[in-house]
């Protein structure tokens, strides 16, 4: 599966860091996340569900380059543990850099940002272990102190760490997890009182996905690569090109200085090559603390 990369946290933390009154400031954040997914396998039929716990750590430095320009450098560590399908358990380490430019004073000034990030994942199913990288550009601003808007473009890629011998499907298992894609996202936020924010997000990604299904003949016709899936019994995993639309809603509430809790729902729909389609839902709850 193409799971949430560690660089996602790096994007969020680096983008949030903007201590403009100081010439430099340290970044140190920790998060615990519980996630339930009803189509972990991205299967058009007989999908499998599971729950996972995730832990995220991030540390770095913010540097104010000039009056309206700042640079954030962040190192991230991510771990996830699945309740049932433990061969998906993983540890990921990454680094990221975000350069931000604010065009004027005050929160209602437009802000442009560019992020480069990458790292390496180690998965119990070692065929899924990979090096990953991403680039993102975004434009954001606040309106009337209550509404926020963020528009972003991104490119992501994953390259497997190893290439084992060819299997019975005439492709190496790691070929299935050689993924890349480009995406566009729009996110809006609305402040609720002084301590909460509601967010709505829509994203579109054009690129590879991985699906795991029971063996069928039609898979070989549409798939770019196919292999036995080591994480799910009696299933095969295949890589296929797809257009994925994601819609999400979330709420974040500040608990105390530096601490917050959030909950969200995400609906994902993929239209894949060969006329195949996949849908799935994700529920997530997160506790984040900034030291």
FIPALO-927566 format. One record per atom (N, C-alpha, C): x negated, y negated, z; residue in three letters. Coordinates in steps of 0.2 Angstrom, whole numbers, padded with zeros to 4 digits, always signed. Each point is the difference from the previous one (the first is absolute). Layout:
# FIPALO-927566
XYZALA
...
//
This chain:
# FIPALO-927566
-0004+0006+0000UNK
+0004-0006+0000UNK
-0004-0006+0000UNK
+0002-0006-0003UNK
-0003-0006+0001UNK
+0002-0003+0006UNK
-0004+0000+0005UNK
+0003-0002+0007UNK
-0003-0007+0001UNK
+0003-0003+0005UNK
-0002-0007+0001UNK
-0008-0001+0002UNK
-0004-0003-0004UNK
-0007-0001+0001UNK
-0002-0004+0006UNK
-0005+0001+0003UNK
-0003-0004+0006UNK
+0000-0008-0002UNK
-0002-0001-0007UNK
-0001-0007-0002UNK
+0007-0004+0001UNK
+0005+0003+0000UNK
+0007-0004+0001UNK
-0001-0004+0007UNK
-0002+0004+0005UNK
-0001-0004+0006UNK
-0005-0006+0000UNK
-0006+0002-0004UNK
-0005-0005-0001UNK
+0003-0006-0004UNK
+0004+0001-0005UNK
+0004-0005-0003UNK
+0004-0005+0005UNK
+0004+0004+0004UNK
+0004-0004+0004UNK
-0004-0004+0005UNK
-0005+0003+0003UNK
-0004-0003+0005UNK
-0004-0006-0002UNK
-0003+0001-0006UNK
-0004-0005-0003UNK
+0004-0006-0002UNK
+0006+0001-0003UNK
+0004-0005-0002UNK
+0003-0004+0006UNK
+0001+0003+0006UNK
+0003-0003+0005UNK
-0005-0004+0004UNK
-0006+0001-0001UNK
-0005-0003+0004UNK
-0002-0007-0003UNK
+0002-0006+0003UNK
-0001-0006-0002UNK
-0001-0005+0006UNK
-0005+0001+0004UNK
-0001-0005+0005UNK
-0003-0006-0002UNK
+0003-0004-0003UNK
-0003-0006-0004UNK
-0003-0005+0005UNK
+0002-0001+0007UNK
-0004-0004+0004UNK
-0007+0002+0001UNK
-0002+0006-0001UNK
-0006+0002+0002UNK
-0004+0002-0006UNK
-0007-0001+0001UNK
-0005+0002-0006UNK
+0000+0008-0001UNK
+0001+0003+0005UNK
+0000+0008+0000UNK
+0004+0003+0005UNK
+0003+0006-0001UNK
+0003+0003+0006UNK
+0000+0008-0002UNK
+0000+0004+0006UNK
+0000+0007-0001UNK
+0007+0002-0001UNK
+0000+0006-0004UNK
+0007+0003-0001UNK
-0001+0007+0003UNK
+0005+0002+0005UNK
+0000+0007+0003UNK
+0007+0002+0001UNK
+0003+0005-0004UNK
+0007+0002+0001UNK
+0000+0007+0000UNK
+0006+0002+0003UNK
+0001+0008+0001UNK
+0008+0001-0001UNK
+0001+0005-0003UNK
+0007+0002-0002UNK
+0002+0007+0001UNK
+0006+0002+0002UNK
+0002+0006+0001UNK
+0007+0001-0004UNK
+0001+0005-0005UNK
+0005+0000-0004UNK
+0003+0007+0000UNK
+0007+0000+0000UNK
+0004+0006-0001UNK
+0004+0000-0006UNK
-0001+0005-0005UNK
+0003+0000-0006UNK
+0004+0006-0002UNK
+0006+0000-0002UNK
+0004+0005-0003UNK
+0001-0001-0007UNK
-0001+0006-0004UNK
+0001-0001-0007UNK
+0004+0006-0003UNK
+0005-0001-0003UNK
+0005+0006-0002UNK
-0002+0003-0007UNK
-0005-0003-0003UNK
-0002+0004-0007UNK
-0008-0001+0000UNK
-0003+0003+0005UNK
-0008+0000+0000UNK
-0003+0003-0006UNK
+0003+0005-0003UNK
-0002+0003-0006UNK
+0001-0004-0007UNK
+0004-0005+0001UNK
+0002-0003-0007UNK
+0003+0005-0005UNK
+0005+0004+0003UNK
+0003+0005-0004UNK
+0006-0002-0003UNK
+0002+0002-0006UNK
+0007-0002-0003UNK
+0005+0005+0003UNK
-0002+0006+0002UNK
+0004+0005+0003UNK
-0003+0003+0007UNK
+0004+0001+0005UNK
-0003+0004+0006UNK
-0006-0004+0003UNK
+0001-0007+0001UNK
-0005-0004+0004UNK
-0001+0003+0007UNK
-0006-0001+0002UNK
-0002+0001+0007UNK
-0001-0006+0004UNK
+0002+0000+0006UNK
+0000-0006+0005UNK
-0005+0001+0005UNK
-0003-0005+0003UNK
-0004+0001+0006UNK
-0001-0007+0003UNK
-0003+0001+0007UNK
-0001-0006+0004UNK
-0008-0001+0001UNK
-0002-0006+0000UNK
-0007-0001+0001UNK
-0002-0005+0005UNK
-0005+0000+0004UNK
-0002-0005+0004UNK
-0007-0003-0003UNK
-0001-0006+0000UNK
-0005-0004-0003UNK
-0003-0004+0006UNK
-0007-0001-0001UNK
-0004-0005+0005UNK
-0004-0004-0005UNK
+0000-0006+0001UNK
-0004-0005-0004UNK
-0004-0004+0004UNK
-0006-0001-0001UNK
-0005-0005+0003UNK
-0003-0004-0005UNK
-0001-0007+0001UNK
-0003-0004-0004UNK
-0005-0005+0004UNK
-0006-0001-0003UNK
-0004-0005+0003UNK
-0004-0004-0005UNK
-0001-0006+0001UNK
-0003-0004-0005UNK
-0001-0008+0002UNK
-0002-0004-0005UNK
-0002-0007+0002UNK
+0004-0004-0005UNK
+0003-0006+0002UNK
+0002-0005-0004UNK
-0005-0006+0000UNK
-0001-0002-0006UNK
-0005-0005-0002UNK
+0004-0006-0003UNK
-0001-0006+0002UNK
+0003-0006-0003UNK
-0005-0003-0005UNK
+0001+0002-0007UNK
-0005-0002-0005UNK
+0000-0008+0000UNK
+0006-0003-0001UNK
+0001-0007+0000UNK
+0006-0002+0003UNK
+0002-0006-0001UNK
+0006-0002+0004UNK
+0007+0004-0002UNK
+0001+0002-0006UNK
+0006+0003-0002UNK
-0002+0007-0003UNK
-0006+0003+0001UNK
-0002+0006-0002UNK
-0002+0005+0005UNK
+0002+0006+0001UNK
-0003+0004+0005UNK
-0001+0007-0003UNK
-0005+0004+0003UNK
-0002+0007-0002UNK
+0001+0004+0006UNK
+0004+0006-0001UNK
+0000+0005+0006UNK
-0003+0006-0003UNK
-0004+0003+0005UNK
-0004+0006-0002UNK
+0003+0005+0006UNK
+0003+0006-0002UNK
+0003+0005+0004UNK
-0002+0007-0001UNK
-0002+0003+0005UNK
-0001+0008+0000UNK
+0006+0003+0003UNK
+0002+0006-0003UNK
+0006+0003+0002UNK
-0001+0007+0001UNK
+0004+0003+0005UNK
+0000+0007+0001UNK
+0007+0003+0001UNK
+0002+0005-0003UNK
+0007+0002+0000UNK
+0000+0008+0001UNK
+0004+0002+0004UNK
+0001+0007+0001UNK
+0008+0002+0000UNK
+0002+0006-0003UNK
+0007+0002+0000UNK
+0000+0007+0001UNK
+0005+0002+0004UNK
+0002+0007+0002UNK
+0007+0002-0001UNK
+0001+0005-0004UNK
+0007+0002-0002UNK
+0002+0005+0004UNK
+0007+0000+0002UNK
+0003+0005+0004UNK
+0000+0007-0002UNK
+0001+0001-0007UNK
+0001+0006-0003UNK
-0005+0002-0005UNK
-0002-0004-0005UNK
-0004+0001-0005UNK
-0007-0003+0002UNK
-0004+0004+0004UNK
-0006-0003+0003UNK
-0006+0000-0005UNK
+0001+0003-0005UNK
-0006+0000-0005UNK
+0000-0007-0004UNK
+0005-0004+0002UNK
+0000-0007-0003UNK
-0003-0005+0005UNK
-0002+0003+0006UNK
-0003-0004+0005UNK
-0007-0003-0002UNK
-0001-0007+0001UNK
-0005-0003-0003UNK
-0003-0006+0004UNK
-0007-0001-0001UNK
-0003-0006+0003UNK
-0003-0004-0006UNK
+0001-0006+0000UNK
-0002-0005-0005UNK
-0004-0006+0003UNK
-0005-0002-0003UNK
-0004-0006+0002UNK
-0001-0004-0006UNK
+0001-0007+0001UNK
-0001-0004-0006UNK
-0003-0007+0002UNK
-0001-0004-0005UNK
-0002-0007+0001UNK
+0004-0005-0004UNK
+0001-0006+0001UNK
+0004-0004-0004UNK
-0003-0008+0001UNK
+0001-0003-0005UNK
-0002-0008+0000UNK
+0006-0003-0003UNK
+0002-0006+0003UNK
+0005-0004-0003UNK
-0002-0007+0000UNK
+0000-0003-0005UNK
-0001-0007-0001UNK
+0006-0004-0001UNK
+0002-0005+0004UNK
+0006-0004+0000UNK
-0001-0007-0001UNK
+0004-0003-0004UNK
+0000-0007-0002UNK
+0006-0003+0002UNK
+0001-0005+0004UNK
+0006-0004+0001UNK
+0000-0007-0003UNK
+0005-0001-0004UNK
+0001-0006-0004UNK
+0004-0005+0004UNK
-0003-0003+0005UNK
+0003-0006+0004UNK
+0000+0002+0007UNK
+0003-0004+0004UNK
+0001+0000+0007UNK
+0007+0003+0002UNK
+0000+0003+0006UNK
+0007+0003+0002UNK
+0002+0007-0003UNK
+0004+0003+0004UNK
+0002+0007-0003UNK
+0004+0000-0006UNK
+0003-0006-0003UNK
+0004+0000-0006UNK
-0005-0001-0006UNK
-0007+0000+0001UNK
-0004-0001-0005UNK
-0001+0007-0003UNK
-0001+0001-0007UNK
-0001+0006-0003UNK
-0007+0003+0002UNK
+0000+0006+0000UNK
-0006+0004+0002UNK
-0002+0005-0005UNK
-0006+0000-0003UNK
-0002+0006-0005UNK
-0005+0004+0004UNK
+0001+0007-0001UNK
-0005+0004+0003UNK
-0002+0006-0005UNK
-0006+0002+0001UNK
-0003+0005-0004UNK
-0003+0005+0004UNK
+0001+0007+0000UNK
-0002+0005+0004UNK
-0003+0006-0004UNK
-0006+0002+0003UNK
-0004+0006-0003UNK
-0001+0004+0006UNK
+0002+0007-0001UNK
-0001+0005+0005UNK
-0001+0006-0002UNK
-0003+0005+0004UNK
-0001+0006-0002UNK
-0002+0005+0006UNK
-0001+0006-0001UNK
-0002+0005+0005UNK
+0000+0007-0002UNK
+0000+0004+0005UNK
+0000+0007-0001UNK
+0005+0004+0005UNK
+0003+0005-0003UNK
+0005+0004+0004UNK
-0003+0007+0001UNK
+0001+0003+0006UNK
-0001+0007+0001UNK
+0006+0003+0002UNK
+0003+0005-0004UNK
+0006+0003+0001UNK
-0001+0008+0001UNK
+0004+0003+0005UNK
-0001+0007+0001UNK
+0000+0004-0006UNK
+0005-0001-0005UNK
+0000+0002-0006UNK
-0005-0003-0004UNK
-0006+0002-0001UNK
-0006-0004-0002UNK
+0000-0002-0007UNK
+0005+0004-0004UNK
+0001-0003-0007UNK
+0003-0007+0000UNK
+0003-0002+0005UNK
+0003-0006+0000UNK
-0005-0006+0003UNK
-0005+0002+0003UNK
-0005-0004+0002UNK
-0003-0005-0006UNK
-0001-0006+0001UNK
-0001-0004-0006UNK
-0003-0007+0003UNK
-0004-0003-0005UNK
-0002-0007+0001UNK
+0006-0004-0003UNK
+0002-0006+0003UNK
+0005-0004-0003UNK
-0002-0007+0000UNK
+0003-0004-0004UNK
-0001-0007-0001UNK
+0006-0004-0002UNK
+0000-0007+0001UNK
+0006-0004-0002UNK
-0002-0007-0001UNK
+0003-0003-0004UNK
+0000-0008-0001UNK
+0007-0003+0000UNK
+0000-0005+0003UNK
+0007-0004+0001UNK
-0001-0007+0000UNK
+0004-0004-0004UNK
+0001-0007+0000UNK
+0007-0002+0002UNK
+0001-0005+0004UNK
+0006-0002+0002UNK
+0001-0007+0001UNK
+0006-0003+0000UNK
+0002-0007+0001UNK
+0006+0000+0005UNK
-0001-0004+0005UNK
+0005+0000+0005UNK
+0001-0007+0003UNK
+0006-0001+0003UNK
+0001-0007+0004UNK
+0006+0001+0004UNK
+0001-0005+0005UNK
+0006+0000+0004UNK
+0005-0006-0003UNK
+0006+0001+0001UNK
+0005-0005-0002UNK
+0004-0002+0007UNK
+0001-0006+0001UNK
+0004-0003+0005UNK
-0001+0004+0007UNK
-0007+0002+0001UNK
-0002+0003+0006UNK
+0003+0006+0002UNK
+0005+0003-0004UNK
+0004+0006+0002UNK
-0001+0005-0005UNK
-0001-0002-0007UNK
+0000+0005-0005UNK
-0007+0001-0003UNK
-0002+0006-0001UNK
-0007+0001-0003UNK
+0001+0004-0007UNK
-0005-0001-0004UNK
+0000+0004-0007UNK
-0007+0002-0001UNK
-0001+0006-0002UNK
-0006+0003-0002UNK
+0000+0004-0007UNK
-0003-0002-0005UNK
+0000+0004-0006UNK
-0008+0002-0001UNK
+0000+0007-0002UNK
-0007+0003-0001UNK
+0000+0004-0006UNK
-0006+0001-0002UNK
-0002+0005-0006UNK
-0006+0004+0003UNK
+0000+0006-0001UNK
-0005+0005+0003UNK
-0002+0005-0005UNK
-0006+0003+0001UNK
-0002+0006-0004UNK
-0003+0005+0005UNK
+0002+0006+0000UNK
-0003+0005+0005UNK
-0002+0006-0004UNK
-0005+0003+0003UNK
-0003+0006-0003UNK
-0003+0005+0005UNK
+0001+0007-0001UNK
-0003+0005+0004UNK
-0004+0005-0004UNK
-0006+0001+0002UNK
-0004+0005-0004UNK
-0002+0006+0005UNK
+0001+0006-0001UNK
-0001+0006+0004UNK
-0008+0000+0001UNK
-0001+0003+0006UNK
-0007+0001+0002UNK
-0004+0006-0003UNK
+0004+0005-0002UNK
-0003+0006-0002UNK
+0004+0003-0006UNK
-0003+0004-0004UNK
+0003+0003-0006UNK
-0002+0007+0000UNK
+0005+0004+0003UNK
-0001+0007+0001UNK
+0001+0004-0006UNK
-0002+0007+0000UNK
+0001+0004-0007UNK
+0007-0001-0002UNK
+0001+0001-0007UNK
+0006+0000-0003UNK
+0005+0006+0003UNK
+0006-0002+0001UNK
+0005+0005+0003UNK
+0004+0003-0006UNK
+0005+0004+0002UNK
+0004+0004-0004UNK
+0004-0005-0005UNK
+0001-0006+0002UNK
+0004-0005-0005UNK
-0004-0004-0004UNK
-0007+0002-0001UNK
-0004-0003-0005UNK
-0002-0007+0002UNK
+0000-0002+0006UNK
-0002-0007+0002UNK
-0002+0001+0007UNK
-0005-0005+0002UNK
-0003+0001+0007UNK
+0005-0003+0005UNK
+0001+0003+0006UNK
+0005-0003+0005UNK
-0001-0007+0001UNK
-0006-0003+0000UNK
-0001-0007+0002UNK
+0002-0005-0006UNK
+0000+0003-0006UNK
+0003-0004-0006UNK
+0007-0003+0002UNK
+0004+0004+0003UNK
+0007-0002+0002UNK
+0000-0007+0004UNK
-0005-0001+0004UNK
+0000-0005+0005UNK
-0005-0006-0003UNK
-0001+0000-0006UNK
-0004-0006-0004UNK
+0005-0005-0002UNK
+0001-0005+0004UNK
+0006-0004-0001UNK
-0002-0007-0001UNK
+0004-0004-0004UNK
+0000-0007+0000UNK
+0006-0003-0003UNK
+0001-0007+0002UNK
+0006-0003-0002UNK
+0000-0008+0001UNK
+0004-0003-0003UNK
+0001-0008+0002UNK
+0007-0001+0002UNK
+0000-0006+0004UNK
+0007-0001+0003UNK
+0001-0008+0001UNK
+0006-0001+0001UNK
+0002-0007+0001UNK
+0005+0000+0006UNK
+0000-0005+0004UNK
+0004+0001+0006UNK
+0002-0008+0002UNK
+0007+0000+0003UNK
+0002-0006+0002UNK
+0003+0001+0007UNK
-0002-0004+0005UNK
+0002+0001+0007UNK
+0003-0007+0002UNK
+0006+0000+0004UNK
+0002-0006+0003UNK
+0001+0001+0007UNK
+0000-0005+0004UNK
+0001+0001+0007UNK
+0004-0006+0003UNK
+0003+0002+0006UNK
+0004-0005+0003UNK
-0001+0000+0007UNK
-0002-0006+0003UNK
-0001+0000+0007UNK
+0007+0000+0004UNK
+0000+0005+0005UNK
+0006+0000+0004UNK
-0002-0002+0007UNK
+0003-0006+0002UNK
-0002-0003+0007UNK
-0008-0001+0000UNK
-0003+0000+0005UNK
-0007-0001+0001UNK
-0005+0006+0000UNK
+0003+0006+0000UNK
-0004+0006+0001UNK
+0002+0006-0005UNK
+0004-0001-0005UNK
+0002+0005-0005UNK
-0001-0002-0007UNK
-0001+0004-0004UNK
+0000-0001-0007UNK
+0003+0006-0004UNK
+0005-0001-0005UNK
+0003+0005-0004UNK
-0003-0001-0007UNK
-0002+0006-0003UNK
-0004+0000-0006UNK
+0004+0004-0005UNK
+0000-0002-0006UNK
+0003+0004-0006UNK
-0006+0000-0005UNK
-0001+0006-0003UNK
-0005+0001-0005UNK
+0002+0005-0005UNK
-0002-0002-0006UNK
+0001+0004-0006UNK
-0007+0000-0004UNK
-0001+0006-0002UNK
-0006+0002-0004UNK
+0001+0004-0006UNK
-0004-0001-0005UNK
+0000+0005-0006UNK
-0007+0002-0001UNK
-0001+0006-0001UNK
-0007+0003-0002UNK
+0000+0005-0006UNK
-0005-0001-0004UNK
+0000+0004-0006UNK
-0007+0003+0000UNK
+0001+0007+0001UNK
-0007+0004+0001UNK
+0002+0007+0002UNK
-0005+0004+0002UNK
+0000+0007+0002UNK
+0003+0001+0006UNK
+0004+0005+0001UNK
+0002+0003+0006UNK
-0001+0007+0000UNK
+0001+0003+0006UNK
-0001+0008+0001UNK
+0006+0002+0003UNK
+0003+0006-0003UNK
+0006+0003+0002UNK
-0002+0007+0001UNK
+0004+0003+0005UNK
-0001+0007+0002UNK
+0006+0004+0000UNK
+0000+0005-0005UNK
+0007+0004-0001UNK
-0002+0007+0000UNK
+0006+0004+0000UNK
-0001+0007-0002UNK
-0002+0001-0007UNK
-0004+0005-0002UNK
-0002+0001-0006UNK
+0006+0000-0006UNK
-0001-0004-0005UNK
+0005+0000-0005UNK
-0004-0001-0007UNK
+0003+0002-0005UNK
-0004+0000-0007UNK
+0000-0008-0002UNK
+0005-0004+0001UNK
+0000-0006-0003UNK
-0005-0005+0003UNK
-0003+0002+0006UNK
-0005-0004+0003UNK
-0006-0001-0004UNK
-0002+0006-0004UNK
-0006-0001-0004UNK
+0001-0004-0006UNK
+0006-0001-0002UNK
+0001-0004-0006UNK
-0001-0008+0001UNK
+0002-0002+0006UNK
+0000-0007+0002UNK
-0006-0002+0004UNK
-0003+0004+0004UNK
-0005-0001+0005UNK
-0007-0002-0004UNK
-0004-0004+0003UNK
-0007-0001-0002UNK
-0005+0005+0003UNK
+0002+0002+0006UNK
-0004+0005+0003UNK
+0004+0004+0005UNK
-0001+0007+0001UNK
+0004+0004+0004UNK
-0005+0005+0004UNK
+0002+0001+0006UNK
-0004+0005+0005UNK
+0005+0003+0005UNK
-0002+0005+0003UNK
+0003+0003+0006UNK
-0001-0005+0006UNK
+0006-0002+0003UNK
+0000-0005+0006UNK
-0002+0004+0006UNK
-0006-0002+0003UNK
-0003+0003+0006UNK
+0004-0002+0006UNK
+0004-0006+0000UNK
+0003-0003+0006UNK
+0007+0003+0001UNK
+0003+0003-0006UNK
+0007+0002+0001UNK
+0000+0007-0003UNK
+0003+0005+0003UNK
+0000+0007-0002UNK
+0004+0001-0006UNK
-0002+0004-0005UNK
+0004+0002-0006UNK
+0002-0006-0004UNK
-0004-0005+0000UNK
+0001-0006-0005UNK
-0006-0001-0004UNK
+0001-0004-0005UNK
-0005-0003-0004UNK
+0000-0007+0000UNK
-0005-0003+0000UNK
-0001-0008+0000UNK
-0002-0002-0008UNK
+0003-0005-0002UNK
-0001-0003-0007UNK
-0001-0007+0000UNK
-0004-0003-0004UNK
-0001-0007-0001UNK
+0004-0002-0006UNK
+0004-0006+0001UNK
+0004-0002-0006UNK
+0000-0007+0000UNK
+0001-0003-0006UNK
+0001-0008+0000UNK
+0007-0001+0002UNK
+0001-0006+0003UNK
+0007-0002+0003UNK
+0000-0007+0001UNK
+0006-0003+0000UNK
+0002-0007+0001UNK
+0004+0001+0007UNK
-0003-0003+0005UNK
+0003+0001+0007UNK
+0003-0007+0002UNK
+0006+0000+0002UNK
+0003-0006+0003UNK
+0001+0001+0008UNK
-0002-0005+0004UNK
+0001+0001+0007UNK
+0003-0006+0003UNK
+0005+0001+0004UNK
+0004-0005+0003UNK
+0000+0001+0008UNK
-0002-0005+0004UNK
-0001+0001+0007UNK
+0003-0006+0004UNK
+0002+0001+0006UNK
+0002-0005+0005UNK
-0003+0002+0006UNK
-0002-0005+0004UNK
-0003+0001+0007UNK
+0001-0006+0004UNK
-0001+0001+0007UNK
+0000-0005+0005UNK
-0005+0001+0005UNK
-0004-0006+0001UNK
-0005+0000+0005UNK
+0001-0005+0005UNK
-0001+0002+0007UNK
+0001-0004+0005UNK
-0006+0000+0005UNK
-0001-0006+0002UNK
-0006-0001+0004UNK
+0002+0001+0007UNK
-0004+0005+0003UNK
+0001+0002+0007UNK
-0003-0004+0006UNK
-0007-0002-0002UNK
-0004-0004+0005UNK
-0005-0003-0004UNK
-0005-0004+0002UNK
-0005-0003-0003UNK
-0005+0006-0003UNK
+0000+0000-0007UNK
-0004+0005-0004UNK
+0004+0006-0001UNK
+0005+0001+0003UNK
+0004+0007-0001UNK
+0006-0001-0004UNK
+0002+0005-0004UNK
+0006+0000-0004UNK
+0003+0007-0002UNK
+0006+0001-0001UNK
+0003+0006-0002UNK
+0004-0001-0006UNK
+0000+0005-0004UNK
+0004-0001-0007UNK
+0003+0007-0002UNK
+0005-0001-0003UNK
+0004+0006-0003UNK
+0002-0002-0007UNK
+0000+0005-0004UNK
+0002-0001-0007UNK
+0002+0006-0004UNK
+0004-0001-0005UNK
+0002+0005-0005UNK
-0002-0001-0007UNK
-0002+0005-0004UNK
-0002-0001-0006UNK
+0003+0006-0005UNK
+0003-0003-0006UNK
+0002+0005-0005UNK
-0004+0000-0006UNK
-0002+0006-0002UNK
-0004+0000-0006UNK
+0003+0004-0005UNK
-0001-0002-0007UNK
+0003+0003-0005UNK
-0005+0000-0006UNK
-0002+0006-0002UNK
-0005+0001-0006UNK
+0003+0003-0006UNK
-0001-0003-0006UNK
+0002+0003-0006UNK
-0006+0002-0004UNK
-0001+0006+0000UNK
-0007+0003-0002UNK
+0001+0002-0008UNK
-0006+0002-0003UNK
+0000+0002-0007UNK
+0003+0006+0000UNK
+0003+0002-0006UNK
+0004+0006-0002UNK
+0007+0000+0003UNK
+0002-0006+0002UNK
+0007-0001+0002UNK
+0001+0002+0007UNK
-0005+0001+0004UNK
+0001+0002+0007UNK
+0001-0006+0005UNK
+0003+0001+0005UNK
+0002-0005+0005UNK
-0001+0002+0007UNK
-0002-0004+0005UNK
-0001+0002+0007UNK
+0003-0006+0004UNK
+0003+0001+0005UNK
+0002-0005+0005UNK
-0002+0002+0007UNK
-0001-0005+0005UNK
-0001+0002+0006UNK
+0001-0006+0005UNK
+0000+0002+0007UNK
+0001-0006+0005UNK
-0005+0001+0005UNK
-0002-0005+0003UNK
-0005+0000+0005UNK
+0002-0005+0006UNK
+0000+0003+0006UNK
+0001-0004+0006UNK
-0006-0001+0004UNK
-0001-0006+0003UNK
-0007-0001+0003UNK
+0001-0005+0006UNK
-0004+0002+0005UNK
+0000-0005+0006UNK
-0007-0001+0002UNK
-0002-0006+0001UNK
-0007-0002+0001UNK
-0001-0004+0007UNK
-0005+0001+0003UNK
-0002-0004+0006UNK
-0007-0003-0002UNK
-0001-0006+0000UNK
-0006-0004-0002UNK
-0002-0004+0005UNK
-0007+0000+0002UNK
-0003-0005+0005UNK
-0006-0003-0003UNK
+0000-0007+0000UNK
-0006-0003-0002UNK
-0004-0003+0006UNK
-0006+0002+0001UNK
-0004-0002+0006UNK
-0003-0007+0000UNK
//
